[in-house]
Amino acid sequence: MTVSAEQQLRVVNQSGVSTITVSWAGYPSRSVPAGKATVYDRPFGQYLAPGVHEVHISQYKSGPLEVWLR
């Protein structure tokens, strides 16, 4: 996904059955119950350099999700 410096990351657990663990950009890992969300409320541009960054989600079997800050 491509994002701008003003945007924030919101991860929604739509698994419907289990809690997921989200790891992102030096923040402590967060547990997100099924049907809930977590928001990293600082704009991307305040803590990330332009480029590709990875979101790791425990139940996502295809590997990390890529976030591209332009």
N, C-alpha and C positions, 0 to 999 in steps of 0.2 A: 504494500500500500504506500502511496506517496502522500506526504503530509507537508504542511507549511509550518513555519516557526511559531505561529500564533496558536496552533491547535494543541489539544491535549489528548492523552491516550485514555480510552475507556474500554475495558474488557468485560464482556458479558458472558456468563456461563450459561449456555443454552443446552447443556448436556441432558438436563432433565432428571438426572439420577445421582450425580456425585459432585463432591467438592473438587475444584481444580486448584492447582498452585501456579501462580504467575510470577515469573522473574523478569525484571525489566530495569535496565540502565543504572545499575548500582543501588537501586532501592532495595529494601529488605523484601524477601518473598512475601506474597499475600495469598491467603486462602480465600476462595470465592465459592460459596455454596451454590448449588444448582438454582437457577432462576434469578440470581443476584448479579451485581456488577461491582467493579472497582474502578475508580477514576484516579489517574495520576494528574493532579490539578495544576501543575506548573506547565506553562507553554513549552513545547519542545525546544524552541530556540534559546531558552534560558539555561538548559543543561546539556544539550546535544550539539555536536558539530555537524555540519552538513555531511550527508552520506547515508549508508545503509546500517541499520541497527537491528538487533534481534530481540523478539519477545519469546520467551520460553514458557510454554503452557504444558502442564503435566499430562493432560489427556490427549494432546494433539500429536498423533503418531507420525506425522510426516516431517517432523523436525520443527525448528523455530520458525516463527512468522517474521518476515522482513518488513521493516518500516524505513522508508527512504525519506529523509529530511532534505528537501531541496533548498 
